[in-house]
Amino acid sequence: MEPLPVIGDLAISLGCGAVIGFERGWYQRDQAEGTRPAGIRTFSLIGLIGGIAGLAGGSAGSPWPLAAAVIAVVVLLGLGYWRAATHDNDLSLTTVIAGVLTVLLGGIASMGHALPAAMAAVVATAILSAKPVTHRLLRRVEAVEVAAALRLLLISVVILPVLPNEGYGPYQALNPFELWLMVVAIAGLSFLGYVAIRLGDSGRGVLFAGVFGGLVSSTATTLALSRMAGRQATLGPAAAAGAVAAWVIMCGRIALVAYVLAPAIGLAVLPSMAAMALVGIALTFWFLRLRGGAEAVPPQPPGNPFELISALRFAALLAAIMLGSHWVQAQFGNAGLELLAVISGLADVDAITLSVAGGKVGAGVGADEAAKVILIAAVTNTLVKAGLGTYAGGRAVATRLIPTAVVMSAAGAALVLL
């Protein structure tokens, strides 16, 4: 056995313990010396013990030296835990678990896996140091949000992998795996937007609500803010700014989704979406200037961050769009897709975007024609949202949302016609 590699491995074993021990020592720095169960010196020695045990086990071809080292560390740190639990009512097992991890990392570092051991030590230290952040987060999380996160994990980690990845039904248009993958993507994006609103600074007001609400649902955001303006007319400019900000996010989301699924279509639809977004951005800041600031309306997340029934409805809508588009193509050719885009845009723009950009409909349609279909759906959806906002908020927002929707639509259509 060459001495230099051995010394290097033992140094990494020692370093793994030192990194973790530094965090543990810093966390317990306010305790009197001699009352801390383990700190930087102890953990450094634990890492070195693991390294020596790993070398001994590797030379003998036996796992028992490392197992004995783990048992010894558990016993010694367990005694320290028992003392702390008895005298200080400290029931945390974190230091004991960190000690077991340290001796194992020291062992694998000396057994030819030095880089993974070092990486794991850094990650473990980052996790240990995140206690204040995680505890603050846990205090802010509500039961409905925990349930929502579990539902999202259920549909993505449990259900998605077992779905068949092949076409079914008329025209072989329905692929369960791909349909559900799109549901997971939309649900995940919605949950991200909800979390952003919940954890954000409410002082940022309506602009924050519009931007992150657009990730959840630009339609829902428009309705919510318009209702506020309907109850208090002076909020009209601010509510309109938030709604238009959500529309801008919708434009960016359309371009991003299209590019991820089909780069050629994404690039084709980008100019029209960019034109709509630029108009929306300019008018958003104009409305905020009229209001005098964005602090008037604190952002409010939707009542529920994730409903499984909503995901199922989206899947049903997406399936209907795919079946309908294949039927329209069979009856009228690709020209019928424009009519389908109008019908789809009345309710949702994501379904037709995912269908066209994902290649599920419009076989043989070029990138420019596909971009035109997506634009038609986006324009229809924008005009519908302006109408819904007018219905919910009345004149306070109508004088701003309707002209904005018309100008944004015209800007996007002009680039397509050119």
TITORVO-836559 format. One line per field, with one value per residue: residue in three letters; x, y, z of N, C-alpha, C in turn. Coordinates in steps of 0.1 Angstrom, whole numbers, plus 2048, in hexadecimal, padded with zeros to 3 digits. Example, Ala and Ser with C-alpha at 12.3 -4.5 7.8 and 13.67 -1.06 7.14 Angstrom:
<pts>
residu: ALA/SER
n_X: 884/880
n_Y: 7C7/7EA
n_Z: 84E/847
ca_X: 87B/889
ca_Y: 7D3/7F5
ca_Z: 84E/847
c_X: 884/881
c_Y: 7DF/800
c_Z: 84E/84F
</pts>
This chain:
<pts>
residu: MET/GLU/PRO/LEU/PRO/VAL/ILE/GLY/ASP/LEU/ALA/ILE/SER/LEU/GLY/CYS/GLY/ALA/VAL/ILE/GLY/PHE/GLU/ARG/GLY/TRP/TYR/GLN/ARG/ASP/GLN/ALA/GLU/GLY/THR/ARG/PRO/ALA/GLY/ILE/ARG/THR/PHE/SER/LEU/ILE/GLY/LEU/ILE/GLY/GLY/ILE/ALA/GLY/LEU/ALA/GLY/GLY/SER/ALA/GLY/SER/PRO/TRP/PRO/LEU/ALA/ALA/ALA/VAL/ILE/ALA/VAL/VAL/VAL/LEU/LEU/GLY/LEU/GLY/TYR/TRP/ARG/ALA/ALA/THR/HIS/ASP/ASN/ASP/LEU/SER/LEU/THR/THR/VAL/ILE/ALA/GLY/VAL/LEU/THR/VAL/LEU/LEU/GLY/GLY/ILE/ALA/SER/MET/GLY/HIS/ALA/LEU/PRO/ALA/ALA/MET/ALA/ALA/VAL/VAL/ALA/THR/ALA/ILE/LEU/SER/ALA/LYS/PRO/VAL/THR/HIS/ARG/LEU/LEU/ARG/ARG/VAL/GLU/ALA/VAL/GLU/VAL/ALA/ALA/ALA/LEU/ARG/LEU/LEU/LEU/ILE/SER/VAL/VAL/ILE/LEU/PRO/VAL/LEU/PRO/ASN/GLU/GLY/TYR/GLY/PRO/TYR/GLN/ALA/LEU/ASN/PRO/PHE/GLU/LEU/TRP/LEU/MET/VAL/VAL/ALA/ILE/ALA/GLY/LEU/SER/PHE/LEU/GLY/TYR/VAL/ALA/ILE/ARG/LEU/GLY/ASP/SER/GLY/ARG/GLY/VAL/LEU/PHE/ALA/GLY/VAL/PHE/GLY/GLY/LEU/VAL/SER/SER/THR/ALA/THR/THR/LEU/ALA/LEU/SER/ARG/MET/ALA/GLY/ARG/GLN/ALA/THR/LEU/GLY/PRO/ALA/ALA/ALA/ALA/GLY/ALA/VAL/ALA/ALA/TRP/VAL/ILE/MET/CYS/GLY/ARG/ILE/ALA/LEU/VAL/ALA/TYR/VAL/LEU/ALA/PRO/ALA/ILE/GLY/LEU/ALA/VAL/LEU/PRO/SER/MET/ALA/ALA/MET/ALA/LEU/VAL/GLY/ILE/ALA/LEU/THR/PHE/TRP/PHE/LEU/ARG/LEU/ARG/GLY/GLY/ALA/GLU/ALA/VAL/PRO/PRO/GLN/PRO/PRO/GLY/ASN/PRO/PHE/GLU/LEU/ILE/SER/ALA/LEU/ARG/PHE/ALA/ALA/LEU/LEU/ALA/ALA/ILE/MET/LEU/GLY/SER/HIS/TRP/VAL/GLN/ALA/GLN/PHE/GLY/ASN/ALA/GLY/LEU/GLU/LEU/LEU/ALA/VAL/ILE/SER/GLY/LEU/ALA/ASP/VAL/ASP/ALA/ILE/THR/LEU/SER/VAL/ALA/GLY/GLY/LYS/VAL/GLY/ALA/GLY/VAL/GLY/ALA/ASP/GLU/ALA/ALA/LYS/VAL/ILE/LEU/ILE/ALA/ALA/VAL/THR/ASN/THR/LEU/VAL/LYS/ALA/GLY/LEU/GLY/THR/TYR/ALA/GLY/GLY/ARG/ALA/VAL/ALA/THR/ARG/LEU/ILE/PRO/THR/ALA/VAL/VAL/MET/SER/ALA/ALA/GLY/ALA/ALA/LEU/VAL/LEU/LEU
n_X: 808/807/815/80F/7F5/7E5/7E9/7DD/7C2/7BC/7BE/7A9/794/798/792/777/76B/773/766/74B/74B/753/73C/72A/737/736/71B/716/724/71E/71B/729/74C/754/73B/730/726/734/74C/761/77A/774/764/776/788/776/772/78C/78F/77C/789/7A1/795/789/79F/7AB/797/796/7B0/7AE/799/77F/760/75D/76F/768/74D/74F/75A/746/732/73F/741/726/71F/72E/727/70C/70B/712/6FC/6E8/6EF/6EB/6D0/6C6/6CE/6CC/6B5/6B6/6AD/6B6/6C2/6D5/6F1/6FB/6F3/702/71B/71C/71A/731/746/741/745/760/76A/763/771/78B/78B/78D/77A/77C/775/757/752/75C/74B/732/736/737/71D/70E/716/70C/6F0/6EE/6F4/6DE/6C9/6BC/6AF/69E/68E/681/673/662/652/643/635/616/5FC/5ED/5FF/613/604/5FF/619/61F/60C/615/62E/623/616/62B/642/638/621/627/63E/634/622/617/62B/620/60B/5E7/5C4/5AF/5BF/5D7/5DE/5E0/5F6/5FD/613/621/60C/608/621/621/60D/619/62E/620/612/628/634/620/61E/638/634/621/62F/642/633/629/640/64C/653/639/638/63F/629/611/61E/62F/61D/610/625/62E/616/60F/61D/60F/5F3/5E9/5CF/5C1/5CF/5C9/5AD/5AC/5BA/5AB/593/59A/59D/583/576/583/588/59E/5B3/5B6/5CB/5E1/5D8/5D4/5EE/5FA/5EB/5F1/60D/60C/602/618/62B/61E/623/63F/640/633/645/65C/654/64D/666/675/668/668/680/681/667/664/676/66A/652/65B/660/646/63B/64E/649/62E/634/645/635/623/634/63C/623/61C/62E/626/60C/613/620/60C/5FE/610/621/628/61F/605/5F4/5F7/607/5F3/5F1/5E2/5C5/5CA/5E7/5EB/5D6/5CB/5B5/5B5/5CB/5C3/5AE/5BC/5CB/5B6/5AC/5C3/5C5/5AC/5B2/5C6/5BA/5A5/5B3/5C0/5A9/59F/5B4/5B3/59A/59B/5B5/5D4/5CC/5B7/5C1/5C4/5AA/5A6/5B9/5AD/597/5A3/5B2/59E/59B/5B5/5D8/5EE/5E9/5E5/5FE/610/607/60B/626/632/62F/619/602/5F9/60A/623/621/631/64B/645/629/620/627/616/5FD/600/603/5E9/5D9/5E5/5DE/5C2/5BE/5C8/5B7/59F/5A5/5A7/58C/581/58D/582/567/569/575/56B/567/57E/595/590/594/5AF/5B8/5AB/5B3/5CF/5D0/5C7/5DC/5F3/5EC/5EA/605/612/606/60D/628/627/618/62A
n_Y: 7F4/815/831/84D/850/844/856/86C/864/860/87A/886/879/883/89D/89D/898/8AF/8C3/8BE/8BE/8D9/8E7/8DB/8E2/8FE/902/8FA/90D/91F/910/906/8FD/8DB/8D2/8CE/8B4/8AC/8BA/8CD/8C1/8A8/89D/89E/88A/875/872/86B/853/843/843/835/81C/815/811/7FC/7E8/7E6/7DB/7C3/7B8/7B9/7C4/7C9/7D9/7F4/7F3/7EE/806/818/80F/814/830/837/82E/83E/859/855/854/86E/87A/870/87B/897/897/890/8A3/8BC/8BC/8B8/8AA/8A5/892/897/89C/883/873/881/87B/85F/860/86D/85B/847/854/85A/840/837/849/841/82A/82C/83E/85A/873/872/870/888/89A/892/899/8B5/8BB/8B0/8C1/8D9/8D3/8D0/8E9/8F7/8F8/90F/91B/906/901/91A/919/902/90C/91E/910/902/8EB/8E5/8EA/8D7/8C0/8C6/8C5/8AA/89E/8A7/89A/880/87F/882/872/859/852/85A/84A/830/831/827/82C/832/836/838/833/845/84D/848/85B/860/860/853/856/86D/880/882/88A/8A4/8AF/8AD/8BF/8D7/8D8/8D9/8F1/902/8FD/907/922/928/924/937/94E/94B/94B/963/987/999/9B4/9BC/9BB/9BF/9BB/9A7/993/991/988/96F/963/95F/948/935/938/94C/954/950/962/97A/97C/97C/994/9A6/9A4/9B0/9CB/9D0/9D1/9E7/A02/A13/A03/9FB/A02/9F5/9DB/9D4/9D6/9C0/9AB/9AD/9A8/98D/984/989/977/960/961/95E/944/935/937/92B/911/908/909/8F7/8DF/8DF/8EC/8FB/903/912/927/932/93C/94E/96A/976/971/97F/999/99D/99A/9B0/9C6/9C2/9C4/9DF/9EC/9E2/9EF/A09/A0A/A05/A1C/A2F/A27/A2B/A1A/9F8/9ED/9EB/9D5/9B7/998/97C/95A/93E/92D/912/900/8EB/8D6/8B5/8B0/8C5/8C1/8AA/8B3/8C4/8B1/8A3/8B8/8BC/8A3/8A4/8B9/8AE/897/8A5/8B5/8A3/898/8B0/8B5/89E/8A2/8BD/8C3/8D3/8ED/8EF/8F0/909/912/901/90A/923/91A/90B/920/92E/922/91A/91D/90E/8F3/8F1/8FB/8E8/8D1/8D7/8E0/8CA/8B7/8A7/8AD/8BB/8AF/8B2/8CD/8EC/8FF/91A/91A/90C/91D/932/926/923/93E/947/93A/946/961/960/956/96B/981/976/975/990/997/988/994/9AE/9A7/99F/9B5/9CC/9EE/9F9/9E9/9E3/9F7/9F6/9DB/9D1/9E2/9DC/9C1/9C0/9CF/9C0/9A8/9B1/9B8/99F/992/9A2/99D/982/984/994
n_Z: 800/7F6/807/803/7F5/809/81E/813/810/82B/834/827/834/84D/847/83F/858/865/858/85C/878/87D/877/88A/8A2/8A0/8A2/8BC/8CB/8DF/8F6/915/918/917/91B/903/8ED/8D6/8C0/8A9/8AC/8B6/8A1/88C/895/895/879/872/880/872/859/85E/866/84F/83E/84C/849/82E/828/835/828/833/841/85C/86D/867/86D/889/890/88B/89D/8B5/8B4/8B4/8CE/8DF/8D8/8DC/8F8/8FF/8F4/904/91D/917/911/92A/93C/930/922/906/8E9/8D0/8B6/8A3/8A5/8AC/895/882/88A/885/869/863/86B/859/840/843/842/828/819/81C/80F/7F4/7EA/7EB/7E0/7DD/7F9/803/7F6/800/81B/81A/811/826/83B/831/833/84F/858/84F/861/86F/859/84F/865/868/850/854/869/85B/848/83E/846/82F/81B/81F/819/7FE/7F3/7F7/7E6/7CE/7CC/7CC/7B3/7A2/7A9/7B1/7A1/785/77C/778/763/742/726/70A/6ED/6EE/6E7/6D0/6B2/6BE/6D0/6EB/704/722/733/729/72A/745/74E/745/754/76D/76A/766/77F/791/78A/792/7AD/7B5/7AF/7C2/7DA/7D8/7DA/7F4/805/7FF/802/80F/80C/7F3/7E3/7CA/7B2/7B7/7BD/7A4/793/79E/7A2/788/781/78E/785/76C/766/77E/78E/782/786/7A3/7AA/79C/7A9/7C1/7B9/7B1/7C9/7D5/7C5/7C2/7C0/7A7/792/79D/7A0/785/77C/789/77E/763/765/76B/752/743/74D/745/729/728/733/720/70A/715/71C/702/6F5/704/6FE/6E2/6D2/6B9/6B5/6CC/6C8/6B2/6BC/6CF/6C7/6C5/6DE/6ED/6E4/6EE/709/70E/709/71D/734/733/736/74F/761/75B/766/781/786/785/79B/7AF/7BC/7C6/7DD/7E5/7E5/7F5/7EC/7E7/7EA/7D8/7E5/7E8/7E3/7D2/7C1/7BC/7AC/79B/78C/77F/770/75F/751/744/734/724/717/709/6F8/6E9/6DD/6CF/6BE/6AD/6A1/695/683/673/667/65C/656/65D/65F/670/689/692/699/6AE/6C0/6C7/6D5/6EA/6F6/703/71C/725/71F/721/71B/6FE/6F6/701/6F3/6D8/6D6/6E1/6CD/6CB/6BE/69E/689/672/670/66D/67F/67F/67A/690/6A4/69F/6A5/6C1/6C8/6C1/6D4/6EB/6E8/6E8/702/711/70B/715/730/735/732/747/75D/75A/760/77A/787/77D/771/77D/776/75C/749/747/744/72D/716/719/714/6F9/6ED/6F3/6E6/6CC/6C7/6C9/6B3/69E/699/691/679/66B
ca_X: 800/80F/812/809/7E7/7DF/7E9/7D3/7B5/7B9/7BC/79B/78C/798/78C/769/767/775/75C/73E/74E/753/72E/725/73E/731/70D/716/72E/71A/71B/736/755/753/72D/72C/729/73E/74F/769/785/76E/75F/782/78D/76D/775/798/78C/776/793/7A9/78D/787/7AC/7AD/78E/79A/7BB/7AA/78D/774/759/75C/776/760/741/753/75C/738/72C/746/73D/718/71E/734/71E/700/70D/711/6EE/6E0/6F2/6E5/6C1/6C2/6D1/6C8/6A8/6B9/6A9/6BB/6CB/6DC/6FF/6FE/6F2/70D/727/71C/71D/740/74F/73F/74C/76F/76D/762/77C/798/789/78D/76F/77F/76D/74A/752/75D/73F/728/739/733/70E/709/719/702/6E4/6EE/6F4/6D1/6BF/6B3/6A6/694/685/678/66A/658/648/63A/62E/609/5F8/5E8/60B/619/5FC/601/626/61E/605/61E/637/61C/613/638/64C/631/618/62D/647/62D/618/61C/630/61D/5FF/5DB/5B8/5AE/5CB/5E2/5E1/5E1/601/5FB/620/624/602/60A/62D/61D/605/623/635/618/610/634/636/615/623/643/62F/61A/639/649/62B/628/64D/651/650/62C/639/641/61C/609/627/634/611/60E/630/62E/608/60E/622/604/5E8/5E7/5C1/5BD/5D5/5C1/5A0/5AE/5BE/5A0/589/59E/59A/575/572/589/58B/5AB/5BD/5B5/5D7/5EA/5D3/5D6/5FC/5FC/5E5/5F9/619/609/602/626/631/618/62A/64C/63E/630/651/665/64F/64E/674/67A/663/66C/688/67E/65A/667/67D/660/648/661/65E/638/63A/656/642/624/639/64B/62A/61E/63D/63B/616/61C/635/61E/601/619/624/5FF/5FA/61A/628/623/61D/5F7/5ED/600/604/5EB/5F2/5D5/5C0/5D0/5F3/5EB/5CB/5CC/5AA/5B8/5D5/5BC/5A7/5C6/5CE/5AA/5AC/5CE/5C1/5A2/5B8/5CE/5B0/59E/5BC/5C2/59D/59F/5BE/5AD/58F/59D/5C3/5DB/5C6/5AD/5C7/5C1/59D/5A8/5C0/5A4/58E/5AC/5B5/593/59D/5C2/5E1/5F8/5E6/5E8/60C/616/603/611/635/636/62E/60D/5F9/5FF/615/626/620/63E/64C/63D/61B/61E/628/60A/5F3/602/5FF/5DA/5D5/5E9/5D6/5B5/5BE/5CB/5AA/596/5A9/5A3/57E/57E/591/578/55B/56C/57A/563/56E/58B/59F/58C/59A/5BD/5BA/5A6/5BD/5DC/5CE/5C7/5E9/5FC/5E8/5EE/613/616/600/614/634/624/614/636
ca_Y: 800/821/83A/85A/84F/841/862/875/85F/863/889/889/874/88D/8AA/89B/89A/8BC/8CC/8BC/8C2/8E7/8EB/8D7/8EB/90C/902/8F9/915/926/907/906/8F3/8CF/8CE/8CA/8A6/8AA/8C6/8CC/8B7/89A/898/89B/87D/86A/870/864/845/83D/841/82A/810/812/80B/7EE/7DF/7E4/7D3/7B5/7B4/7B7/7D1/7CA/7E5/800/7F1/7F0/815/81E/80B/81B/83E/838/82C/84A/864/853/857/87C/87E/86C/886/8A3/895/88F/8B0/8C9/8B9/8B9/89E/8A5/887/89C/89A/874/86F/887/873/852/863/871/84F/840/85C/858/833/836/852/839/81E/82F/846/866/87F/872/872/897/8A1/88F/8A1/8C3/8BB/8AE/8CD/8E3/8CF/8D2/8F8/8FD/8F6/91B/91D/8FC/903/925/914/8F9/914/925/906/8FE/8DD/8E3/8EA/8CA/8B7/8C9/8C0/89B/89B/8A9/88E/874/87E/882/867/84C/84F/85C/840/824/833/822/837/82F/83C/831/839/849/853/845/869/862/859/855/85B/87B/889/884/892/8B2/8B2/8AE/8CB/8E3/8D8/8DD/8FF/909/8FC/910/930/92A/925/944/959/949/94E/970/992/99E/9C2/9BE/9BF/9BA/9B7/999/98A/98E/980/961/95E/95B/93B/92C/939/95A/957/951/96E/985/97C/980/9A2/9AE/9A5/9BA/9D8/9D1/9D5/9F3/A07/A1A/9F9/9F8/A02/9EB/9CD/9D2/9D3/9B2/9A2/9AD/9A1/97F/981/989/96A/956/961/958/936/92E/936/922/903/904/907/8EA/8D3/8DF/8F9/902/90A/91C/933/939/943/957/978/97A/971/98A/9A5/99E/99C/9BD/9CF/9C0/9CA/9EE/9F1/9DF/9FA/A15/A09/A07/A2A/A36/A23/A31/A0F/9EA/9E8/9EC/9C8/9AD/98C/971/94D/938/926/904/900/8E0/8CD/8AA/8B0/8CF/8BA/8A0/8BB/8C8/8A5/8A1/8C2/8B9/897/8A8/8C1/8A5/890/8AE/8BA/898/898/8BB/8B2/894/8A8/8C9/8C6/8DB/8FA/8EE/8F2/917/912/8FA/913/92C/913/908/92C/933/91D/917/91E/904/8E6/8F1/8FC/8DB/8C8/8DB/8E0/8BC/8AE/89E/8B1/8C3/8A8/8B8/8DB/8F2/906/927/918/908/929/939/920/926/94C/949/936/950/96D/95D/955/979/988/970/97A/99F/997/983/99F/9B8/9A2/99F/9C2/9D8/9F9/9FC/9E3/9E1/A02/9F3/9CE/9CF/9E8/9D5/9B4/9C3/9D3/9B4/99F/9B7/9B7/992/98E/9A9/996/976/988/998
ca_Z: 800/7F5/812/7FF/7F3/816/826/80D/814/83A/835/823/83E/858/843/840/866/869/852/864/886/87E/878/897/8AC/89F/8A6/8CA/8D0/8EB/901/91C/913/91E/91B/8F5/8EB/8CB/8B8/89E/8AF/8B7/894/884/899/890/86B/871/884/866/84E/862/866/841/839/852/843/820/828/839/820/83D/845/86A/873/865/875/897/892/88B/8AA/8C0/8B4/8B9/8DC/8E6/8D6/8E3/906/8FF/8F1/910/927/913/913/938/944/929/91A/8F8/8E3/8C3/8B2/898/8A7/8AB/887/87B/88E/87D/85B/862/86B/84C/836/845/83D/819/813/81C/807/7E6/7E6/7F2/7DB/7E2/807/805/7F1/80A/827/818/810/834/842/82D/839/85D/85A/84B/86B/871/84E/84F/870/865/846/85A/870/852/83F/844/843/821/812/820/811/7F0/7EF/7F6/7DA/7C2/7CC/7C8/7A4/79A/7AD/7B2/795/778/776/774/758/735/71C/6FD/6E9/6F0/6E3/6C2/6AC/6C7/6D4/6F9/70A/730/73A/725/72F/754/74F/743/760/778/767/76A/78D/797/788/79A/7BB/7B6/7B0/7CF/7E5/7D6/7E0/803/80C/7FB/80B/80B/809/7E5/7DE/7BF/7A7/7BB/7BB/795/78D/7A3/79F/77A/781/792/77B/769/767/78C/793/77C/78D/7B1/7AB/797/7B4/7CB/7B3/7B1/7D7/7D8/7B7/7C1/7BE/799/78B/7A3/79D/777/77B/78D/774/756/768/769/744/73E/751/73C/71D/72A/736/713/702/71B/71A/6F4/6F2/70A/6F7/6D4/6D0/6AD/6B7/6D6/6C1/6A9/6C4/6D8/6C4/6C8/6ED/6F2/6E1/6F7/716/70F/70A/72B/73E/732/73C/75D/768/75A/770/78E/788/788/7A8/7B8/7C3/7C5/7EA/7E9/7E6/7F8/7E4/7EE/7E2/7D6/7F1/7E9/7DA/7C8/7C2/7B2/7A3/791/783/777/766/755/749/73C/72A/71B/70F/700/6EE/6E0/6D4/6C7/6B4/6A4/699/68C/678/66A/65F/655/654/667/661/67B/696/697/6A0/6BB/6C8/6CD/6DF/6F5/6FD/70C/729/72A/714/723/714/6F0/6F5/703/6E8/6CB/6D7/6E4/6C1/6CD/6B3/693/682/665/671/66E/68B/67F/67B/69E/6AC/69C/6AC/6CF/6CA/6C1/6E2/6F5/6E6/6EC/710/716/709/71E/73D/736/734/754/766/75A/767/789/78D/778/76A/783/76F/74E/741/745/73F/71F/70D/71A/70D/6EB/6E8/6F3/6DB/6BF/6C6/6C5/6A6/693/696/689/66C/664
c_X: 809/80B/80B/7FA/7DF/7DE/7DE/7C5/7B2/7B7/7AE/791/78C/791/77D/764/768/76B/74F/740/74E/745/728/72A/738/723/70C/720/72B/719/729/73F/754/744/728/730/733/740/759/774/77F/76A/76B/788/784/76F/781/797/785/780/79C/7A2/78B/794/7AE/7A3/791/7A6/7B7/79E/781/76D/759/763/76E/753/743/755/74F/732/732/742/72F/717/723/72B/711/700/70C/703/6E5/6E2/6EB/6D6/6BD/6C3/6CB/6BB/6AA/6B7/6AE/6C5/6D5/6EB/703/6FD/6FE/71A/728/71F/72C/749/74D/746/75B/773/76D/76D/789/797/787/782/771/776/75E/748/753/751/733/72A/735/724/709/70B/70F/6F4/6E3/6ED/6E6/6C6/6B6/6AA/69B/68A/67B/66E/65F/64E/63F/631/621/606/5F4/5F4/613/612/5FE/60F/626/616/60D/628/630/61A/620/641/645/629/61F/635/640/623/61F/620/62D/60F/5F3/5D0/5B9/5BB/5D8/5E7/5E4/5EC/601/608/622/619/604/617/62A/615/60F/62A/62D/615/61C/637/62C/619/62E/63E/628/624/640/641/62A/635/652/64D/643/62D/63B/634/618/612/62C/629/60F/618/62F/620/607/614/617/5F9/5E6/5D8/5BC/5C2/5CD/5B4/5A2/5B1/5B2/595/58D/59B/58B/570/578/58F/599/5B6/5BE/5C2/5E1/5E5/5D5/5E5/5FF/5F7/5ED/607/617/608/610/62D/62B/620/637/64B/63B/63D/65B/661/650/65C/679/675/667/673/684/671/65C/66D/673/656/64E/65F/650/636/642/64F/636/629/63F/640/625/626/63C/62E/615/622/62D/613/607/61C/617/5FB/603/622/621/61F/60E/5F1/5F7/5FD/5FD/5EC/5E4/5D2/5C7/5DB/5F2/5DF/5CC/5C1/5AD/5C2/5CD/5B3/5B0/5C9/5C2/5AA/5B7/5CB/5B6/5A8/5BF/5C4/5A9/5A7/5BF/5B5/59C/5A8/5B9/5A2/592/5AC/5C8/5D4/5BC/5B3/5C5/5B4/59E/5AF/5B7/59C/597/5AF/5AB/595/5AB/5CC/5EC/5F6/5E9/5F7/614/613/60A/620/63A/634/622/602/600/60B/617/625/62E/63F/645/62E/617/61E/61C/5FE/5F4/5FF/5F0/5D5/5D8/5E1/5C8/5B4/5C0/5BE/5A0/599/5A6/594/57A/582/587/56B/55D/56F/573/56C/57C/597/59C/593/5A9/5BF/5B6/5B0/5CA/5DB/5CE/5D4/5F3/5F9/5EC/5FD/618/612/608/621/632/620/620/63F
c_Y: 80C/82B/847/859/84D/84E/86C/871/862/872/88D/884/87D/899/8A9/89D/8A8/8C6/8CB/8C1/8D1/8EC/8E8/8E0/8F9/90D/901/902/91D/91D/908/8FB/8E7/8CA/8CA/8BC/8A3/8B7/8C3/8C1/8A9/895/896/88D/872/867/868/855/83D/83A/835/81C/80C/80B/7FD/7E4/7DC/7DA/7C4/7B0/7B1/7C4/7D3/7D6/7F2/7FF/7F3/7FF/81C/81B/813/82A/840/837/839/856/862/856/867/881/87B/877/893/8A2/895/89C/8BC/8C7/8BB/8AC/89C/89A/88B/899/88B/86F/875/880/866/855/866/865/847/847/85A/84A/832/83E/84A/82C/820/838/854/872/87E/874/881/89E/89F/897/8AF/8C4/8B9/8BA/8D8/8E0/8D3/8E1/8FE/8FC/903/91D/913/8FD/90F/921/90B/901/91B/91C/902/8F0/8DB/8E3/8DD/8C0/8B9/8C3/8B1/897/89D/89E/882/873/87D/876/85A/849/84F/850/833/825/82E/82E/833/835/833/839/83D/851/851/852/86A/859/85C/85C/86A/885/88C/88C/8A1/8B7/8B5/8BC/8D7/8E4/8DD/8EC/907/909/906/91E/932/92C/932/94F/958/94E/95C/97B/999/9AD/9C5/9BF/9B8/9B5/9A9/98F/987/985/971/95B/959/94D/931/92C/948/95E/959/95E/97A/987/981/98E/9AB/9AF/9AF/9C8/9DA/9D5/9E3/9F9/A0E/A10/9F5/9F7/9F7/9DD/9CA/9CF/9C5/9A8/9A1/9A7/992/97B/980/97C/95F/955/95B/949/92F/92C/92C/913/8FF/901/8FA/8DE/8D3/8EC/901/90A/915/929/93A/941/94E/966/97D/97B/97C/997/9A7/9A1/9AB/9C8/9CE/9C6/9D9/9F3/9ED/9EA/A07/A15/A0B/A15/A32/A33/A29/A26/A02/9E5/9E7/9DF/9BD/9A0/982/965/947/930/919/904/8F6/8D7/8C2/8AB/8BB/8C9/8B1/8A8/8C0/8BD/8A2/8AB/8C0/8AD/89B/8B0/8B8/89D/899/8B3/8B0/897/8A4/8BA/8A8/899/8B4/8CC/8CF/8E9/8FA/8F0/900/919/90B/902/91E/926/910/915/932/92E/91D/918/914/8F7/8E6/8F3/8EF/8D1/8CB/8DA/8D2/8B2/8A5/8A1/8B9/8BC/8AF/8C7/8E1/8FA/913/925/914/914/932/934/923/935/94E/945/941/95D/96B/95D/963/981/983/975/988/99F/992/98D/9AA/9B4/9A3/9AC/9CE/9E2/9FC/9F5/9E2/9EB/9FF/9E5/9CC/9D5/9E0/9C8/9B6/9C7/9C8/9AA/9A4/9B6/9AA/98E/995/9A2/989/97A/98D/98D
c_Z: 800/800/80E/7FD/800/81E/821/811/823/83C/831/82E/84A/854/843/84E/86A/864/85A/872/887/87F/886/8A3/8AC/8A5/8B6/8D1/8DC/8F7/908/917/91D/91F/90D/8F3/8E0/8C4/8AD/8A0/8AF/8A9/88B/888/895/881/86A/875/879/85B/852/862/858/83B/83F/84C/835/81F/82B/831/829/840/854/871/872/86D/884/89A/893/899/8B5/8C0/8B8/8C8/8E3/8E4/8DC/8F2/908/8FD/8FE/91B/924/915/921/93F/93D/921/90B/8F2/8D5/8C0/8A7/899/8A6/89C/87F/87E/886/86F/85A/862/85E/840/837/840/82E/812/812/814/7F8/7E1/7EC/7ED/7DF/7F1/80A/801/7FB/817/826/818/81E/83C/83E/833/848/860/856/855/86E/866/84D/85A/86E/85A/84B/862/867/849/846/83F/834/817/813/818/802/7EB/7EE/7EA/7CD/7C1/7C8/7B9/79C/79D/7AD/7A5/788/773/772/769/74B/72C/70E/6FA/6EB/6E9/6D4/6BD/6B4/6CD/6E3/6FF/719/736/736/72A/73E/756/74E/74F/76C/776/76B/779/795/796/791/7A9/7BE/7B7/7BD/7DA/7E4/7DC/7EF/80A/809/805/806/807/7FA/7DD/7D2/7B4/7AA/7B9/7AC/78F/791/7A1/791/778/785/788/779/769/775/792/78F/784/79C/7B2/7A6/7A2/7BE/7C6/7B3/7BF/7DB/7CB/7B7/7BF/7AF/791/790/79F/78E/775/77E/783/767/759/767/75B/73E/741/749/72F/71E/72C/729/70B/708/719/70B/6F0/6F8/702/6E8/6D1/6C4/6AF/6C2/6D1/6B8/6B1/6CD/6D4/6C8/6D7/6F3/6F0/6EB/705/718/710/719/735/73E/739/74B/765/767/764/77E/790/78B/796/7B3/7C0/7C2/7D3/7EE/7EC/7E9/7F0/7ED/7E5/7E1/7E3/7F3/7DF/7CF/7CB/7B8/7A8/798/787/77A/76C/75B/74B/73F/731/71F/712/705/6F5/6E4/6D7/6CA/6BB/6A9/69B/690/680/66E/661/657/652/65F/669/66C/689/69B/69E/6AD/6C4/6CF/6D8/6EB/6FD/705/71A/72E/71D/715/71B/706/6EE/6F7/6F8/6DB/6CB/6DA/6D8/6C2/6C3/6A9/68C/675/665/674/67B/68B/680/68A/6A7/6AB/6A4/6BB/6D1/6CA/6CF/6EC/6F4/6EB/6FC/717/716/713/72C/73F/739/742/75F/766/761/776/78F/788/772/770/77C/760/745/73F/73F/731/715/70D/712/6FE/6E6/6E8/6E8/6CD/6BD/6C2/6B7/69B/68F/68E/67B/664/660
</pts>
